[in-house]
């Protein structure tokens, strides 16, 4: 049984749906044009025209009061309850739209982290430009030898008077080519234990000594970047929380990230599009939609997607009790990313040779969208903590299993 919505909540959905459908047409032309190969491609594009559309959609979300429903009104957010937030997620995912406008990292996780751990001055300085989109943010965690093993970071920040001097490198940094600010983790006490002696810092990427280089993916896009810091200076006042206590702040931010990870990618929409595609291609000598194997697989995907939706509804209990996101968010992150990968791999199986045709190739289906999705899908099982890491979190922190 689905969640029961009140008449007022249903009315909110009706207003929101009408606004979204009208706004998508005005800004993008259609939901398909907004989505492109994937929601990520809209956010991390290097196409200035497409980025301008993302910013315009961001501004309209803000003006309509839908941009940051989970933020308190004190800081310009919607102050909405968890049910309204869930309805918003449903409707955004139905159209394949990014949940937090063009400033995904700021609205989703960095802003809430500042509200929880930041100083009053940091909140006053940074939260409003996050909302307006005047200052785009990125996240600086991963390094060449510290991806899933985040505690292995080597980027150093040494105090020199009232400033940190930063040297090192970050990698796989999404949106850095658009960002003015970065929330990063740096080692400030190399003699401390691995999870100690690190500090959560806010760094101006326009500072001297910052170099940002694109990383090309196998999709042909360059949404990721690597960042080099050569004696970059950041005020000590830009440390969030206590110096050398950044691990606690960083893990709290990861909690916000994983809590929303299960609702960031429109898996249900992708399954519906795959089912529609099955009505137009052949598999096993017949229309794919008539083949028992295809029908059974699509039905299994639909069941799992519904379970994900119901899991999101179930999480309302914790939100209604005022609990911040915890390790339970790893369930949604793991399940959604793995389901998204299996959907893409089945698309490759069902399409056969057609799955290799990219945009511009003769015979490419839907401008090569499926080839792009197949190449991109594994990314989400790595970003934000690999599936293996998520299983460890679930086992150790939720199921309380002993460490091996």
C-alpha positions as CSV (number, residue, x, y, z in Angstrom):
1,X,0.0,0.0,0.0
2,X,1.3,3.5,-0.8
3,X,1.6,6.3,1.7
4,X,-1.7,8.0,2.4
5,X,-1.6,11.7,1.6
6,X,-4.0,14.3,3.0
7,X,-6.1,16.5,0.8
8,X,-3.8,19.4,1.6
9,X,-0.8,17.4,0.5
10,X,-2.5,16.2,-2.7
11,X,-3.3,19.9,-3.4
12,X,0.4,20.7,-3.0
13,X,1.3,18.0,-5.4
14,X,-1.2,19.3,-8.0
15,X,0.2,22.9,-7.8
16,X,3.7,21.7,-7.9
17,X,3.2,19.4,-10.9
18,X,1.5,22.1,-12.9
19,X,4.3,24.6,-12.1
20,X,7.0,22.1,-13.0
21,X,5.5,21.1,-16.3
22,X,4.9,24.7,-17.3
23,X,8.4,25.8,-16.2
24,X,10.2,23.0,-17.9
25,X,8.6,23.9,-21.2
26,X,9.4,27.6,-20.7
27,X,13.1,27.0,-19.7
28,X,14.1,23.8,-21.6
29,X,11.4,23.2,-24.3
30,X,10.5,19.8,-22.9
31,X,11.4,17.4,-20.1
32,X,13.4,15.3,-22.6
33,X,15.5,18.4,-23.4
34,X,15.9,19.2,-19.7
35,X,17.0,15.6,-18.9
36,X,19.4,15.2,-21.8
37,X,21.3,11.9,-21.5
38,X,20.8,12.1,-17.7
39,X,20.1,14.7,-14.9
40,X,23.9,14.7,-14.1
41,X,24.7,15.9,-17.6
42,X,22.6,19.1,-17.1
43,X,24.4,19.9,-13.8
44,X,28.0,19.1,-14.9
45,X,27.8,20.3,-18.5
46,X,30.6,22.5,-20.0
47,X,28.1,23.8,-22.5
48,X,27.5,27.4,-21.5
49,X,24.0,27.5,-23.1
50,X,22.9,24.5,-21.2
51,X,24.4,25.8,-18.0
52,X,22.5,29.0,-18.5
53,X,19.3,27.0,-18.6
54,X,20.2,25.2,-15.4
55,X,20.8,28.6,-13.7
56,X,17.4,29.9,-15.0
57,X,15.6,26.9,-13.7
58,X,17.4,27.4,-10.3
59,X,16.2,31.0,-10.1
60,X,12.7,30.0,-10.9
61,X,12.7,27.2,-8.3
62,X,13.9,29.8,-5.7
63,X,11.3,32.4,-6.7
64,X,8.5,29.8,-6.5
65,X,9.6,28.6,-3.0
66,X,10.5,25.1,-4.1
67,X,14.3,25.2,-4.2
68,X,15.3,24.3,-0.6
69,X,12.2,22.9,1.0
70,X,14.3,21.1,3.6
71,X,16.0,24.4,4.7
72,X,14.4,26.4,7.6
73,X,12.7,29.6,6.7
74,X,15.2,31.4,8.9
75,X,17.8,30.9,6.2
76,X,15.5,31.4,3.2
77,X,14.4,27.8,2.8
78,X,10.9,26.5,2.4
79,X,10.6,25.1,6.0
80,X,8.4,22.4,4.6
81,X,7.6,19.2,6.4
82,X,9.1,15.9,5.3
83,X,5.9,14.8,3.4
84,X,6.0,17.9,1.2
85,X,9.7,17.3,0.6
86,X,9.0,13.8,-0.4
87,X,6.2,14.9,-2.8
88,X,8.7,17.4,-4.3
89,X,11.2,14.6,-4.9
90,X,8.5,12.4,-6.5
91,X,7.6,15.2,-9.0
92,X,11.1,16.2,-9.8
93,X,12.1,12.6,-10.4
94,X,9.1,12.0,-12.6
95,X,10.4,14.6,-15.0
96,X,14.0,13.7,-14.5
97,X,15.0,17.1,-13.1
98,X,17.8,17.8,-10.6
99,X,16.4,18.2,-7.1
100,X,18.4,21.2,-6.0
101,X,18.6,23.5,-9.0
102,X,22.1,24.3,-10.3
103,X,23.8,24.4,-6.9
104,X,23.3,20.7,-6.0
105,X,26.1,20.3,-3.4
106,X,25.4,23.6,-1.6
107,X,21.6,23.1,-1.2
108,X,21.7,19.3,-0.6
109,X,24.5,19.0,1.9
110,X,27.0,21.8,2.4
111,X,24.3,24.3,3.5
112,X,22.7,21.9,6.0
113,X,26.2,21.1,7.4
114,X,26.9,24.8,7.9
115,X,23.6,25.2,9.7
116,X,24.6,22.4,12.0
117,X,28.3,23.1,12.6
118,X,29.1,26.5,11.2
119,X,29.6,29.8,13.1
120,X,27.0,32.5,12.9
121,X,29.3,34.5,10.7
122,X,29.7,31.6,8.3
123,X,26.0,31.2,8.1
124,X,25.4,34.8,7.4
125,X,28.2,35.0,4.8
126,X,27.5,31.8,2.8
127,X,23.9,30.6,3.0
128,X,22.1,33.3,1.0
129,X,24.5,33.2,-2.0
130,X,24.1,29.4,-2.0
131,X,20.3,29.8,-2.4
132,X,20.5,32.5,-5.0
133,X,23.0,30.6,-7.1
134,X,25.4,33.6,-7.0
135,X,28.1,31.3,-5.6
136,X,28.3,27.7,-6.8
137,X,29.9,25.1,-4.6
138,X,31.7,21.9,-5.0
139,X,33.0,19.2,-2.6
140,X,36.6,18.4,-2.0
141,X,37.0,14.9,-0.4
142,X,38.5,12.4,-2.9
143,X,42.2,12.4,-3.7
144,X,44.3,10.1,-6.0
145,X,45.1,7.8,-3.2
146,X,42.1,8.5,-1.0
147,X,38.8,7.7,-2.6
148,X,36.7,5.2,-0.7
149,X,39.5,5.3,2.0
150,X,38.8,8.9,2.8
151,X,40.9,8.8,6.0
152,X,44.0,8.4,3.8
153,X,43.8,12.0,2.6
154,X,47.2,13.8,2.3
155,X,46.3,17.3,1.3
156,X,47.9,19.5,4.0
157,X,46.7,22.7,5.6
158,X,49.3,24.3,7.8
159,X,48.4,27.3,10.1
160,X,50.4,30.4,9.4
161,X,49.1,33.1,11.7
162,X,45.4,33.5,11.0
163,X,45.5,31.6,7.7
164,X,45.8,28.0,6.5
165,X,48.3,27.3,3.7
166,X,47.0,24.5,1.6
167,X,49.1,22.1,-0.6
168,X,47.9,19.0,-2.3
169,X,45.4,17.6,-4.8
170,X,41.7,16.6,-5.0
171,X,40.2,14.6,-7.8
172,X,36.8,13.5,-9.2
173,X,35.5,16.9,-8.1
174,X,32.2,17.5,-9.8
175,X,31.1,21.0,-10.7
176,X,34.5,22.5,-9.8
177,X,34.7,24.2,-13.3
178,X,31.6,26.2,-12.3
179,X,32.2,26.6,-8.6
180,X,33.5,29.6,-6.7
181,X,33.7,27.8,-3.3
182,X,34.7,24.4,-2.1
183,X,34.0,22.6,1.1
184,X,37.1,20.4,1.6
185,X,38.8,18.1,4.0
186,X,42.5,18.7,4.7
187,X,45.0,17.2,7.1
188,X,46.0,19.7,9.7
189,X,47.8,17.4,12.2
190,X,49.9,14.7,10.3
191,X,51.0,13.2,13.7
192,X,47.4,12.3,14.7
193,X,45.5,9.1,14.0
194,X,44.0,8.7,10.5
195,X,40.5,9.9,11.5
196,X,41.9,12.7,13.7
197,X,43.9,15.7,12.8
198,X,41.7,16.7,9.8
199,X,39.8,19.9,9.4
200,X,36.7,20.8,7.3
201,X,37.6,24.0,5.4
202,X,35.8,26.5,3.1
203,X,38.1,27.5,0.3
204,X,37.7,30.2,-2.3
205,X,38.6,28.6,-5.6
206,X,39.5,32.0,-7.1
207,X,42.5,32.1,-4.7
208,X,46.0,32.3,-6.1
209,X,47.5,28.8,-6.4
210,X,44.4,26.9,-7.3
211,X,44.5,25.0,-10.6
212,X,41.4,23.2,-12.0
213,X,41.7,20.7,-14.8
214,X,39.0,18.7,-16.5
215,X,38.9,14.9,-16.3
216,X,37.3,13.3,-19.4
217,X,35.0,10.4,-18.8
218,X,34.3,7.5,-21.2
219,X,30.9,9.2,-22.0
220,X,32.9,12.0,-23.6
221,X,31.8,14.5,-20.9
222,X,34.1,16.3,-18.4
223,X,31.9,16.8,-15.4
224,X,34.7,15.7,-13.1
225,X,37.8,17.8,-12.4
226,X,41.1,17.5,-10.5
227,X,42.2,20.4,-8.4
228,X,45.8,21.3,-7.4
229,X,46.6,23.6,-4.4
230,X,49.9,25.3,-4.4
231,X,50.3,27.4,-1.2
232,X,46.7,28.4,-1.3
233,X,45.7,30.5,1.6
234,X,42.3,30.3,3.5
235,X,41.4,32.2,6.6
236,X,41.4,30.3,9.8
237,X,37.8,31.6,10.2
238,X,36.8,29.4,7.3
239,X,37.3,26.2,9.4
240,X,33.9,24.7,10.1
241,X,33.8,23.3,13.6
242,X,37.0,22.9,15.6
243,X,40.4,22.6,14.0
244,X,41.4,18.9,13.8
245,X,37.8,17.9,14.4
246,X,36.8,17.9,10.7
247,X,36.1,14.1,10.5
248,X,33.0,14.5,12.6
249,X,31.7,17.4,10.3
250,X,32.6,15.5,7.2
251,X,30.7,12.4,8.2
252,X,27.7,14.5,9.1
253,X,27.8,15.9,5.6
254,X,28.1,12.4,4.1
255,X,25.0,11.5,6.1
256,X,23.0,14.3,4.3
257,X,24.5,13.1,1.0
258,X,23.5,9.5,1.4
259,X,20.1,10.4,2.7
260,X,19.3,12.1,-0.6
261,X,21.3,9.7,-2.8
262,X,18.5,7.3,-3.1
263,X,16.2,10.0,-4.5
264,X,18.7,11.8,-6.7
265,X,18.5,9.6,-9.8
266,X,15.2,9.0,-11.6
267,X,15.3,5.2,-11.6
268,X,11.6,4.8,-12.0
269,X,11.6,7.1,-15.0
270,X,14.4,5.1,-16.5
271,X,12.5,1.9,-16.1
272,X,9.4,3.4,-17.7
273,X,11.5,4.6,-20.6
274,X,13.1,1.2,-21.0
275,X,9.6,-0.4,-21.1
276,X,8.6,2.1,-23.8
277,X,11.7,1.3,-25.7
278,X,10.9,-2.5,-25.5
279,X,7.7,-1.7,-27.5
280,X,9.9,-0.4,-30.4
281,X,12.8,-2.9,-30.7
282,X,13.2,-6.6,-31.3
283,X,14.7,-9.2,-28.9
284,X,14.9,-12.9,-29.5
285,X,13.2,-12.7,-32.9
286,X,10.1,-10.9,-31.6
287,X,9.0,-7.5,-30.3
288,X,11.0,-7.1,-27.0
289,X,7.9,-6.1,-25.1
290,X,6.3,-9.5,-25.9
291,X,9.4,-11.6,-24.9
292,X,8.8,-13.4,-21.6
293,X,12.3,-12.7,-20.4
294,X,12.1,-9.0,-21.1
295,X,8.7,-8.7,-19.5
296,X,9.8,-10.6,-16.3
297,X,12.9,-8.5,-16.0
298,X,11.0,-5.2,-16.4
299,X,8.5,-6.3,-13.8
300,X,11.3,-7.2,-11.4
301,X,12.8,-3.7,-11.9
302,X,9.4,-2.1,-11.3
303,X,8.9,-4.0,-8.1
304,X,12.3,-3.0,-6.8
305,X,11.8,0.7,-7.8
306,X,8.5,0.6,-5.9
307,X,10.3,-0.8,-2.9
308,X,12.8,2.1,-3.1
309,X,9.9,4.5,-3.1
310,X,8.3,2.9,-0.1
311,X,11.6,2.9,1.7
312,X,11.7,6.7,1.2
313,X,8.2,6.9,2.7
314,X,9.3,4.7,5.6
315,X,12.2,7.1,6.3
316,X,9.6,9.8,7.1
317,X,9.3,8.3,10.6
318,X,12.8,9.4,11.5
319,X,12.4,12.8,10.0
320,X,9.1,13.3,11.8
321,X,10.9,12.6,15.0
322,X,13.5,15.2,14.2
323,X,16.4,12.8,13.8
324,X,19.3,13.9,11.5
325,X,20.2,11.5,8.6
326,X,22.2,8.5,9.8
327,X,23.8,5.4,8.4
328,X,20.4,4.1,7.3
329,X,20.7,6.4,4.3
330,X,23.2,3.9,2.9
331,X,20.3,1.5,2.2
332,X,18.8,3.9,-0.3
333,X,22.1,4.9,-1.8
334,X,23.2,1.3,-2.3
335,X,19.9,0.0,-3.6
336,X,19.2,2.9,-6.0
337,X,22.7,2.9,-7.6
338,X,22.8,-0.9,-8.0
339,X,19.3,-0.9,-9.5
340,X,20.2,1.9,-11.9
341,X,23.3,-0.1,-13.0
342,X,21.2,-3.3,-13.6
343,X,18.7,-1.3,-15.6
344,X,21.5,0.0,-17.8
345,X,23.1,-3.4,-18.2
346,X,19.8,-4.9,-19.2
347,X,19.3,-2.1,-21.7
348,X,22.6,-3.2,-23.3
349,X,21.5,-6.8,-23.3
350,X,18.1,-6.0,-24.8
351,X,19.5,-3.6,-27.5
352,X,22.5,-5.7,-28.5
353,X,24.6,-3.8,-31.1
354,X,22.2,-0.8,-31.0
355,X,23.4,-0.1,-27.5
356,X,26.9,0.9,-28.8
357,X,25.6,3.7,-31.0
358,X,26.3,7.2,-29.6
359,X,24.8,10.5,-30.6
360,X,25.5,11.4,-34.2
361,X,25.9,7.7,-35.3
362,X,23.5,6.5,-38.0
363,X,20.7,4.5,-36.4
364,X,21.4,5.8,-32.9
365,X,18.3,5.4,-30.7
366,X,17.0,8.6,-28.9
367,X,20.2,10.6,-29.9
368,X,22.4,7.9,-28.3
369,X,20.8,8.3,-24.8
370,X,21.0,4.6,-24.0
371,X,24.7,4.3,-25.0
372,X,25.4,7.2,-22.7
373,X,23.4,5.7,-19.8
374,X,25.1,2.4,-20.1
375,X,28.5,4.0,-19.9
376,X,27.5,6.4,-17.1
377,X,25.6,4.0,-14.8
378,X,28.6,2.5,-12.9
379,X,29.6,6.0,-11.8
380,X,26.8,6.1,-9.3
381,X,28.0,2.9,-7.6
382,X,31.3,4.7,-6.9
383,X,30.4,8.4,-6.3
384,X,29.5,9.3,-2.7
385,X,31.0,6.1,-1.4
386,X,31.3,2.8,-3.3
387,X,28.7,0.0,-3.0
388,X,31.3,-1.9,-1.0
389,X,31.6,1.0,1.5
390,X,27.8,1.2,1.8
391,X,27.6,-2.5,2.6
392,X,30.2,-2.1,5.3
393,X,28.3,0.9,6.8
394,X,25.0,-1.1,6.8
395,X,26.6,-4.1,8.3
396,X,28.6,-2.4,11.0
397,X,26.4,0.6,11.9
398,X,22.9,-0.5,11.2
399,X,23.0,-4.3,11.6
400,X,25.7,-4.1,14.2
401,X,27.6,-7.0,12.8
402,X,31.2,-7.6,13.9
403,X,34.0,-6.2,11.8
404,X,35.9,-8.9,9.9
